[in-house]
Amino acid sequence: MREPKRIKRILEKIVILWENSPDLRFGQFIQNIFGSAVNDQFFSKFTINLYSS
């Protein structure tokens, strides 16, 4: 079983970050955090390989 306490720990960090940018909608906030992963060459190759299998 995965560590259930990780959820609260991660969400607490999200709250801290999001409170610094309260004008952002949740989708914008998440895109700002993870959006660069979509353009990352390693991530792109990884997802292509993942879905090609």
C-alpha positions in Angstrom: 0.0 0.0 0.0 1.2 3.5 -0.8 1.8 6.0 1.9 -1.6 7.6 2.5 0.0 10.6 4.3 1.6 11.7 1.1 -1.7 13.1 -0.2 -2.0 15.6 2.7 1.7 16.4 2.4 1.5 17.1 -1.3 -1.8 19.1 -1.0 -0.3 21.3 1.7 2.5 22.2 -0.7 0.0 23.0 -3.4 -1.9 25.3 -1.1 1.3 27.2 -0.3 2.2 27.7 -3.9 -1.4 28.5 -5.1 -1.9 31.1 -2.3 1.1 33.0 -3.9 -0.9 33.2 -7.1 -4.6 33.5 -6.0 -5.7 35.0 -9.3 -4.9 31.8 -11.2 -7.7 29.3 -11.8 -6.8 25.7 -10.8 -6.2 24.6 -14.4 -3.9 27.5 -15.0 -2.0 26.8 -11.8 -1.5 23.1 -12.8 -0.5 24.0 -16.3 2.1 26.4 -15.0 3.6 23.7 -12.9 3.4 20.8 -15.3 3.1 22.5 -18.6 6.8 22.4 -19.3 6.8 18.6 -18.9 4.8 18.4 -22.1 7.6 20.2 -24.0 10.4 18.2 -22.4 12.1 15.8 -24.9 12.5 13.0 -22.3 8.9 13.3 -21.3 7.7 13.2 -24.9 9.8 10.1 -25.7 8.6 8.5 -22.5 4.9 9.0 -23.3 5.3 8.0 -26.9 6.9 4.8 -25.8 4.3 4.3 -23.1 1.4 4.5 -25.4 3.0 2.7 -28.3 3.4 -0.5 -26.2 
